[in-house]
Amino acid sequence: MNLGNKIIYQIYPKSFQDTNGDGIGDLQGVIRHLDYIKELGADYLWLTPFLLSPQYDNGYDVADYRAIDPRYGTMEDFDQLVEEAGKRGMYLMMDMVFNHCSTEHEWFQKALAGDPYYRDFFIIRKGKDGGLPPTNWVSKFGGSAWGYLPGTDEYYLHLFHVSQADLNWENPCVRQACCDIVRFWMDKGVKGFRFDVINLISKGAFEDDYEGDGRRFYTDGPNIHKYLQELNRETFGTDAEIITVGEMSSTSMENCFRYAGEDSGELSMVFSFHHLKVDFMGNEKWVMVPYDFQKLKDILFSWQKGMAEHRAWNAVFWCNHDQPRVVSRFGDEGTFWKQSAKMLGTVIHCLRGTPYIYQGEELGMLNCDFEDISQYRDVESLNYYRILQEKGMAAKDALRIIQIHSRDNGRTPMQWTGGENAGFTTGTPWIGVSRNSGSINVETELADGDSVFRYYQKLVKLRKDYDVVAYGDFEALAERHPQIFAYRRTWKDEELLVVNNFYGRDASWNSGLDLTGFEKILGNYDGGTWEGGNFELRPFESLVLYRKK
């Protein structure tokens, strides 16, 4: 599979388009807007889970891996979606959640009933003396990572919500069940799979962690590569047209050389999140600190170079359903909103790797502007709002941190029009619509030749039209400059220079490069200055220069 010129568009179905007025997006809503996605230029549609689920974690708590949740539609709707996407030259990518399943899943219910076969599907351990959990590991959503089994002295592992019981991949029957599920969806015409937190499936020692929250005992575990190779060999590896991506939690680049290595027999590419922790304090997300631009550059540059050197492939992205909106995070919500949205798109889309566009990113959508905790729906955000206050933080300060970091920032409804509920639903939306939908929406941007959407179209087209964007080598430039994010791509006789001002003030850069023969092929301002290799950039300006030797 040629990954270099592919674009993947991520859809959060719950917030994309509601067609029946119940306030929840559905599969028919995706079908309704396939022409819009095709106009953008995407090749694959990644849909976050729409399988049967109690929805404690918005579908990442799967209760049946072979059933469509009625809130989203029917299997007939799914089949129609595959067919209609195919007519437009697009393919579906399913989100597979195999680290854990819902405690309402038949497997867990049978385990609770004492069935020894299904008990071994889960990680169940006796507690310590005194009624304490087996280890001191902390759930990703806060609190203990162990759920008590009533009437026993036992606990089950849940690295995420208490309703998400971790599966025991040491059990070959679990691995076979997961393979069967992948093959089921392959038979339905699915041509892509995203594997949720897949590098957590192999647990190591079950010991107390006196240095952290336990992740060093379950991240990139001892058998992870064996399990991924087996999954590849038994399922998607039998179809050369299928692409895969693994979400890698707190991973290392060294592991990703193998996860996404050209000849490793594991996955096509990986998501890593190190570059999206530059506004954290260490691994602590629920803080309020400015982002570190130098660290952002260092991380992106090192992954670009390291993965290329080891013939491994990156998924490149800013946004998804778990992240705040990038313009709110690293750009400007005010005067330079449009320029910063285009600049941030340029940075990502000209890198080596497969770009992902999250719904609304192509419009420059912003964080939700909620003013009260009652407006939030995300279980992680609600848990940490409580935890921060239990640690002594004032409610208003805890709310401000939630406003910055909440996953709900990326989950508000897609903004189709400037009308009621942004054209998302005729009913009451499951989560509030951002107040800025009157100015930032599809209807407005399709009518504006200079919109963020039209710019993203051009970025996508660059990857299709220029081999140097799709396949070129990567070289970091201006590595220590306090404002400039710049790099060079080379491929055969082609050369691409990408220069971005990351801030809302003018920037100068003496590149020292001979720019003879370069022409501007894209930028977010008219004109541009780079005479004699000296760049003078306006606030959030992007320049993409090209020459053929």
C-alpha positions in Angstrom: 0.0 0.0 0.0 1.3 3.4 -1.0 0.7 5.5 2.1 2.5 8.7 1.1 -0.3 10.3 -0.9 -3.2 9.2 1.3 -5.4 11.5 3.4 -7.6 10.2 6.3 -10.6 12.1 7.6 -11.7 11.3 11.1 -15.4 11.3 11.9 -16.8 11.3 15.4 -20.2 10.0 14.4 -22.0 11.1 17.6 -21.3 14.7 16.7 -21.2 14.7 12.9 -24.8 14.8 11.7 -28.0 13.7 13.2 -30.7 12.7 10.7 -33.6 11.6 13.0 -33.8 14.4 15.5 -32.7 12.5 18.6 -29.7 14.8 19.1 -27.1 12.1 18.3 -25.2 11.8 15.0 -25.7 8.7 13.0 -24.5 6.7 10.1 -27.0 8.2 7.7 -25.6 11.5 8.7 -22.2 10.4 7.5 -23.7 9.2 4.2 -25.4 12.6 3.8 -22.0 14.4 3.7 -19.8 12.0 1.7 -19.7 14.4 -1.1 -18.4 17.1 1.2 -15.6 14.8 2.4 -14.8 13.8 -1.2 -14.6 17.5 -2.1 -12.0 18.0 0.6 -10.0 15.2 -1.0 -9.9 12.4 1.6 -9.2 8.8 0.8 -10.3 7.0 4.0 -12.9 7.8 6.6 -12.0 6.8 10.1 -15.1 6.5 12.2 -14.8 6.3 16.0 -16.8 3.4 17.5 -20.5 3.1 16.6 -20.8 -0.4 17.9 -23.3 -1.4 20.7 -22.2 0.3 23.9 -23.6 1.7 27.1 -21.7 4.9 26.2 -19.9 5.5 29.5 -16.9 6.4 27.3 -18.7 7.4 24.1 -18.4 4.0 22.5 -14.9 3.0 23.6 -16.7 0.7 26.0 -17.9 -1.9 23.4 -20.7 -4.3 24.5 -20.9 -6.2 21.1 -18.2 -6.1 18.5 -20.5 -7.3 15.7 -23.6 -5.1 16.3 -24.3 -1.5 15.4 -25.6 0.6 18.3 -29.2 1.5 17.4 -28.4 5.1 18.3 -26.2 5.2 15.2 -28.4 3.1 12.9 -28.4 -0.5 11.5 -26.1 -2.9 9.8 -28.0 -2.0 6.6 -27.0 1.7 7.1 -23.4 0.5 7.6 -23.5 -1.5 4.4 -24.9 1.5 2.5 -22.1 3.7 3.9 -19.4 1.3 2.7 -21.1 1.1 -0.7 -21.6 4.9 -1.1 -18.1 5.7 0.1 -16.7 3.2 -2.4 -18.6 4.9 -5.3 -16.7 8.0 -4.4 -13.3 6.3 -4.2 -13.2 6.3 -0.4 -12.8 3.5 2.1 -13.8 3.0 5.7 -11.5 2.6 8.6 -13.0 1.0 11.7 -11.9 1.8 15.3 -11.1 -1.5 17.1 -11.0 -1.3 20.9 -9.2 -4.5 22.0 -7.4 -3.5 25.2 -10.7 -3.6 27.0 -14.4 -4.2 26.5 -17.6 -3.0 28.4 -18.5 -4.8 31.6 -21.9 -5.2 29.9 -20.3 -7.4 27.2 -21.4 -11.0 27.2 -17.8 -12.1 27.9 -17.6 -10.1 31.2 -21.1 -11.0 32.3 -20.3 -14.7 31.9 -17.1 -14.2 33.8 -19.1 -12.6 36.6 -21.4 -15.6 36.6 -18.4 -17.8 37.3 -17.7 -19.3 33.9 -14.0 -20.3 34.0 -13.6 -20.0 30.3 -14.6 -16.3 30.3 -13.0 -15.5 33.6 -9.7 -16.0 31.8 -10.7 -13.4 29.3 -10.0 -10.8 31.9 -7.3 -9.8 34.4 -8.6 -10.8 37.8 -6.4 -10.8 40.9 -6.8 -11.2 44.6 -6.6 -8.0 46.6 -4.1 -7.3 49.3 -4.7 -7.8 53.0 -6.9 -5.1 54.4 -9.2 -5.0 51.4 -6.8 -3.1 49.2 -6.5 -3.5 45.4 -3.8 -5.8 44.0 -1.5 -2.9 43.0 -1.5 0.9 43.4 -1.9 1.6 39.7 -4.0 4.6 38.8 -6.7 4.5 36.1 -6.2 6.9 33.1 -9.5 8.5 34.2 -8.5 8.9 37.8 -8.8 6.6 40.9 -7.7 3.0 41.2 -7.2 0.9 38.1 -8.8 -2.0 39.9 -12.6 -2.7 40.1 -13.9 -4.7 43.1 -15.9 -7.9 42.4 -18.6 -7.8 45.0 -18.8 -10.7 47.5 -15.2 -11.8 46.7 -11.7 -10.8 47.6 -10.9 -10.2 43.9 -10.5 -7.2 41.6 -10.5 -6.8 37.8 -8.1 -4.5 36.0 -9.6 -1.4 34.2 -6.9 0.9 33.0 -9.7 3.3 31.9 -13.2 3.7 33.2 -14.5 1.2 35.8 -17.0 0.0 33.1 -14.0 -0.9 30.7 -12.5 -4.3 31.8 -9.1 -5.0 30.4 -8.8 -8.1 28.2 -6.3 -10.8 29.0 -4.2 -11.1 25.8 -2.1 -13.8 27.4 -5.0 -16.0 26.7 -4.9 -17.3 23.1 -8.7 -17.5 23.1 -8.9 -13.8 23.5 -6.5 -13.2 20.7 -8.5 -15.6 18.5 -11.7 -13.8 19.3 -10.2 -10.5 18.3 -8.9 -11.9 15.1 -12.4 -13.2 14.3 -13.8 -9.7 14.9 -11.4 -8.1 12.5 -12.1 -10.7 9.8 -15.9 -10.1 10.3 -15.5 -6.4 9.4 -13.0 -7.2 6.6 -15.7 -9.4 5.1 -18.0 -6.3 5.3 -15.7 -4.3 3.0 -13.7 -2.4 5.6 -10.3 -1.4 4.3 -8.7 0.2 7.3 -8.4 -0.4 11.1 -7.4 1.9 13.9 -6.5 0.0 17.0 -7.2 1.9 20.2 -4.4 2.1 22.9 -3.1 -1.1 21.3 0.4 -1.0 22.9 -1.2 -1.6 26.3 -2.5 -5.1 25.6 0.6 -6.9 26.8 0.9 -6.5 30.6 4.2 -7.1 32.4 4.6 -7.6 36.1 1.7 -6.8 38.4 3.6 -4.8 41.0 3.1 -1.6 43.0 4.6 1.4 41.2 6.5 3.6 43.6 7.8 5.8 40.8 4.6 6.6 38.9 1.0 5.6 38.1 1.8 2.0 37.0 2.2 2.6 33.2 5.7 1.3 33.1 4.4 -2.1 34.0 1.8 -2.3 31.2 3.0 0.0 28.3 4.9 -1.7 25.4 4.8 -4.9 27.3 6.9 -8.1 26.8 4.7 -9.7 24.2 3.3 -6.7 22.3 5.2 -7.3 19.1 4.4 -11.0 19.1 0.7 -10.2 19.5 0.6 -7.5 16.8 2.5 -9.8 14.3 0.0 -12.5 15.1 -3.0 -10.1 14.5 -1.4 -9.0 11.2 -0.7 -12.5 10.0 -4.2 -13.8 10.9 -6.2 -10.9 9.6 -5.5 -7.6 7.8 -2.0 -8.8 6.6 -3.8 -11.0 4.2 -5.1 -8.0 2.2 -2.5 -5.7 0.8 -5.2 -2.9 0.3 -5.8 -2.6 4.0 -4.1 0.1 6.1 -3.8 0.1 9.8 -2.8 2.6 12.5 -2.1 1.9 16.2 -2.8 4.4 18.9 0.3 4.2 21.1 -0.1 5.5 24.6 3.1 6.8 26.3 5.3 4.8 23.9 8.9 5.2 22.8 10.1 6.0 19.3 12.2 2.8 19.5 9.2 0.6 19.9 7.5 2.5 17.0 10.3 1.5 14.7 8.9 -2.0 15.0 5.2 -1.2 15.3 5.3 0.7 12.0 8.4 -0.7 10.4 8.3 -1.4 6.7 9.2 -5.1 7.2 8.1 -5.7 10.8 4.8 -7.3 9.9 2.9 -5.3 12.4 1.1 -2.0 11.5 1.1 0.5 8.7 1.7 3.5 10.9 1.3 4.8 14.5 -0.2 7.6 16.4 2.2 9.0 19.0 1.3 11.9 21.3 4.5 13.3 22.7 4.1 16.5 20.6 0.7 17.0 22.2 2.1 17.0 25.7 4.1 20.2 25.4 1.4 22.0 27.4 1.6 19.4 30.2 3.8 19.4 33.3 5.6 16.1 32.8 2.9 13.6 32.2 0.3 15.6 34.1 -2.4 16.9 31.8 -4.6 18.7 34.3 -2.4 21.8 34.7 -2.4 25.3 33.3 1.0 26.0 31.7 2.0 27.7 28.4 3.0 25.3 25.6 6.7 24.9 25.0 7.4 25.7 21.3 11.0 24.5 21.3 10.0 21.2 22.8 7.2 20.9 20.2 9.8 21.4 17.4 12.3 19.0 19.0 9.7 16.2 19.3 8.2 16.6 15.8 11.7 16.9 14.2 13.1 13.9 16.1 10.2 11.6 15.1 10.3 12.7 11.5 14.1 11.9 11.3 14.0 8.8 13.5 11.1 7.1 11.8 12.5 7.7 8.4 15.9 6.4 9.3 14.3 3.1 10.5 12.0 2.9 7.5 8.9 3.3 9.7 5.9 5.5 9.0 4.2 8.3 10.9 0.6 9.3 11.2 0.8 13.1 11.4 -1.9 15.0 13.1 -2.9 17.8 15.5 -6.5 17.0 16.4 -8.7 14.1 17.2 -11.7 13.3 19.5 -9.4 13.2 22.6 -7.6 16.5 22.0 -8.4 20.2 22.3 -8.8 22.1 19.0 -5.4 23.0 17.6 -6.2 26.6 16.8 -7.2 27.2 20.4 -4.2 25.4 21.6 -1.3 26.7 19.4 -2.9 29.3 17.2 -5.1 32.4 17.7 -8.8 32.6 18.3 -9.0 36.3 17.5 -7.4 38.6 15.0 -5.3 35.9 13.3 -7.7 33.0 13.5 -7.7 32.3 9.8 -4.0 32.7 9.3 -3.1 30.6 12.3 -5.5 27.8 11.3 -3.9 27.7 7.8 -0.4 27.8 9.2 -1.0 24.9 11.5 -2.4 22.9 8.7 0.6 23.7 6.6 3.0 22.5 9.3 1.4 19.0 9.5 0.4 18.4 5.9 3.8 18.9 4.4 5.5 16.5 6.8 6.6 12.9 6.0 3.7 10.7 7.0 0.0 10.2 6.4 -2.0 13.3 7.5 -5.2 12.9 9.5 -7.9 15.6 9.4 -10.3 15.6 12.3 -13.9 16.8 11.5 -14.1 20.6 11.7 -10.3 21.0 11.7 -10.6 21.9 8.0 -12.9 24.7 9.1 -10.6 26.0 11.9 -13.1 25.0 14.6 -12.2 26.2 18.1 -12.6 24.8 21.6 -16.0 24.7 23.1 -16.9 27.9 25.0 -18.7 26.2 27.9 -19.0 28.3 31.0 -20.3 25.7 33.5 -19.3 22.2 34.4 -22.8 21.0 33.8 -22.3 21.5 30.1 -19.5 18.9 29.9 -20.1 15.2 29.2 -16.7 13.6 29.1 -16.2 11.2 32.0 -12.5 12.0 32.2 -13.2 15.8 32.5 -15.9 15.3 35.1 -13.7 13.0 37.2 -10.8 15.4 37.2 -13.0 18.4 38.0 -13.8 16.6 41.2 -10.2 15.3 41.8 -8.7 18.8 41.4 -11.1 20.2 44.0 -10.4 17.3 46.3 -6.7 18.3 46.1 -7.7 21.8 47.3 -8.1 23.7 44.1 -10.9 26.3 43.9 -13.8 25.4 41.6 -13.3 28.3 39.2 -9.6 27.3 38.8 -10.5 23.6 38.2 -13.1 24.7 35.6 -10.5 26.8 33.8 -8.2 23.7 33.5 -11.1 21.6 32.2 -12.0 24.4 29.6 -8.4 24.1 28.3 -7.8 20.4 28.3 -11.2 18.6 28.1 -11.8 16.1 25.4 -15.2 17.7 24.9 -13.4 20.5 23.1 -13.1 18.2 20.1 -16.6 16.6 20.5 -19.0 19.5 20.1 -21.2 19.1 17.0 -19.9 19.6 13.5 -20.8 23.2 12.4 -22.6 22.8 9.1 -24.5 26.1 9.0 -24.9 29.3 11.0 -28.5 28.3 11.9 -30.0 26.6 14.9 -27.7 23.9 16.4 -25.3 24.6 13.6 -27.3 22.4 11.3 -26.3 19.4 13.3 -29.7 18.3 14.5 -33.4 19.4 14.6 -33.6 18.1 18.1 -31.6 18.8 21.3 -27.9 18.0 20.7 -26.3 15.5 23.1 -23.7 18.2 23.9 -23.9 21.9 23.3 -22.9 23.7 20.1 -20.1 26.2 20.2 -21.4 29.8 20.1 -19.0 30.6 17.2 -20.9 28.4 14.8 -22.5 31.5 13.3 -19.2 32.5 11.7 -17.3 29.2 11.5 -19.3 26.7 9.5 -19.3 24.6 6.3 -21.9 26.7 4.5 -19.9 29.9 5.0 -16.5 28.4 4.1 -17.6 26.7 1.0 -18.8 30.1 -0.3 -15.5 31.8 0.5 -12.6 31.1 -1.8 -10.1 32.2 0.9 -11.5 30.1 3.7 -9.7 27.6 5.9 -11.6 24.8 4.1 -10.4 25.9 0.7 -6.8 26.1 2.0 -7.0 22.6 3.4 -8.2 21.5 -0.1 -5.0 22.9 -1.5 -2.9 21.2 1.1 -4.5 17.8 0.3 -3.9 18.5 -3.5 -0.2 19.2 -2.9 0.2 15.7 -1.5 -1.5 14.3 -4.5 0.3 16.4 -7.1 3.8 16.6 -5.8 5.8 13.4 -5.1 8.2 15.4 -2.9 5.3 16.0 -0.4 4.2 12.3 -0.5 7.5 10.6 -0.5 10.3 13.1 0.2 13.1 12.9 2.7 12.9 15.3 5.7 15.5 17.8 7.0 14.8 20.1 9.9 15.7 23.8 9.5 15.8 26.8 11.9 15.9 24.3 14.8 16.6 26.8 17.5 14.7 29.8 16.1 12.2 31.0 18.8 9.4 31.7 16.3 10.1 29.7 13.0 9.0 26.2 12.3 10.8 25.3 9.0 11.9 22.1 7.2 13.0 20.9 3.8 11.7 17.9 1.8 13.7 16.3 -1.1 12.8 13.7 -3.6 14.8 12.8 -6.7 15.0 16.2 -8.6 12.4 17.9 -6.4 12.8 20.2 -3.4 10.3 21.7 -1.0 10.8 24.3 1.6 8.2 24.9 4.2 8.6 27.9 6.4 6.1 28.9 9.2 5.9 31.7 11.7 4.3 30.1 14.7 3.4 33.4 16.5 1.2 36.4 16.1 4.0 38.9 15.5 6.5 39.4 12.7 9.5 37.1 12.4 12.8 37.3 10.5 15.0 34.3 9.5 18.2 34.4 7.6 18.2 30.9 6.2 21.6 31.0 4.5 20.0 29.0 1.7 20.4 29.5 -2.0 16.8 29.9 -3.1 17.5 30.3 -6.8 14.7 28.7 -8.9 12.2 28.4 -6.0 8.7 29.4 -6.5 5.8 29.8 -4.1 3.2 27.1 -4.6 1.2 27.8 -1.4 0.9 30.4 1.3 -1.7 31.9 3.7 -0.9 35.5 2.6 -0.6 37.1 -0.7 3.0 37.6 -1.8 5.9 36.8 0.6 9.4 37.9 1.2 12.5 35.6 1.0 15.0 37.6 -1.0 18.6 36.4 -0.7 17.4 33.6 1.6 16.2 36.2 4.2 12.6 35.5 5.2 10.4 38.3 6.6 7.2 36.6 7.8 4.0 38.2 8.9 2.0 36.9 11.9 1.3 33.2 11.5 2.5 33.3 7.9 3.2 30.1 6.0 5.2 29.8 2.8 5.6 26.6 0.8 8.4 27.0 -1.9 9.2 24.5 -4.6 11.8 23.9 -7.2 12.7 21.2 -9.7 16.4 20.8 -10.4 
